[in-house]
Amino acid sequence: MGKMFIVIGIVFVLIGLIWQLIGKLPGDIVFKKGNTTVYFPIVTSIVVSIVLSLVFYVIGRFR
């Protein structure tokens, strides 16, 4: 169980590093008007949801 958490942690670190390099994903909506910026991370939310679903699926298979 401990090794699995280490692997999951490494995966999250890699995802975080890639996310910092990419910035926002194509499909995220940004409205800018004057001094106001509204950001809707739709595609980012979908990607995070898929990744977390896969992680929890893998954890469930090992239990």
MODELLER restraints for C-alpha pairs under 7 A, 6 or more apart:
rsr = mdl.restraints
at = mdl.atoms
rsr.add(forms.Gaussian(group=physical.xy_distance, feature=features.Distance(at['CA:25:A'], at['CA:43:A']), mean=6.60, stdev=0.5))
rsr.add(forms.Gaussian(group=physical.xy_distance, feature=features.Distance(at['CA:25:A'], at['CA:44:A']), mean=6.32, stdev=0.5))
rsr.add(forms.Gaussian(group=physical.xy_distance, feature=features.Distance(at['CA:27:A'], at['CA:42:A']), mean=6.92, stdev=0.5))
rsr.add(forms.Gaussian(group=physical.xy_distance, feature=features.Distance(at['CA:27:A'], at['CA:43:A']), mean=5.59, stdev=0.5))
rsr.add(forms.Gaussian(group=physical.xy_distance, feature=features.Distance(at['CA:28:A'], at['CA:40:A']), mean=5.89, stdev=0.5))
rsr.add(forms.Gaussian(group=physical.xy_distance, feature=features.Distance(at['CA:28:A'], at['CA:41:A']), mean=4.68, stdev=0.5))
rsr.add(forms.Gaussian(group=physical.xy_distance, feature=features.Distance(at['CA:28:A'], at['CA:42:A']), mean=5.36, stdev=0.5))
rsr.add(forms.Gaussian(group=physical.xy_distance, feature=features.Distance(at['CA:28:A'], at['CA:43:A']), mean=5.61, stdev=0.5))
rsr.add(forms.Gaussian(group=physical.xy_distance, feature=features.Distance(at['CA:28:A'], at['CA:44:A']), mean=6.98, stdev=0.5))
rsr.add(forms.Gaussian(group=physical.xy_distance, feature=features.Distance(at['CA:29:A'], at['CA:39:A']), mean=5.88, stdev=0.5))
rsr.add(forms.Gaussian(group=physical.xy_distance, feature=features.Distance(at['CA:29:A'], at['CA:40:A']), mean=5.01, stdev=0.5))
rsr.add(forms.Gaussian(group=physical.xy_distance, feature=features.Distance(at['CA:29:A'], at['CA:41:A']), mean=6.42, stdev=0.5))
rsr.add(forms.Gaussian(group=physical.xy_distance, feature=features.Distance(at['CA:30:A'], at['CA:37:A']), mean=7.00, stdev=0.5))
rsr.add(forms.Gaussian(group=physical.xy_distance, feature=features.Distance(at['CA:30:A'], at['CA:38:A']), mean=5.73, stdev=0.5))
rsr.add(forms.Gaussian(group=physical.xy_distance, feature=features.Distance(at['CA:30:A'], at['CA:39:A']), mean=4.55, stdev=0.5))
rsr.add(forms.Gaussian(group=physical.xy_distance, feature=features.Distance(at['CA:30:A'], at['CA:40:A']), mean=6.30, stdev=0.5))
rsr.add(forms.Gaussian(group=physical.xy_distance, feature=features.Distance(at['CA:31:A'], at['CA:37:A']), mean=5.63, stdev=0.5))
rsr.add(forms.Gaussian(group=physical.xy_distance, feature=features.Distance(at['CA:31:A'], at['CA:38:A']), mean=5.09, stdev=0.5))
rsr.add(forms.Gaussian(group=physical.xy_distance, feature=features.Distance(at['CA:31:A'], at['CA:39:A']), mean=6.49, stdev=0.5))
rsr.add(forms.Gaussian(group=physical.xy_distance, feature=features.Distance(at['CA:32:A'], at['CA:38:A']), mean=6.55, stdev=0.5))
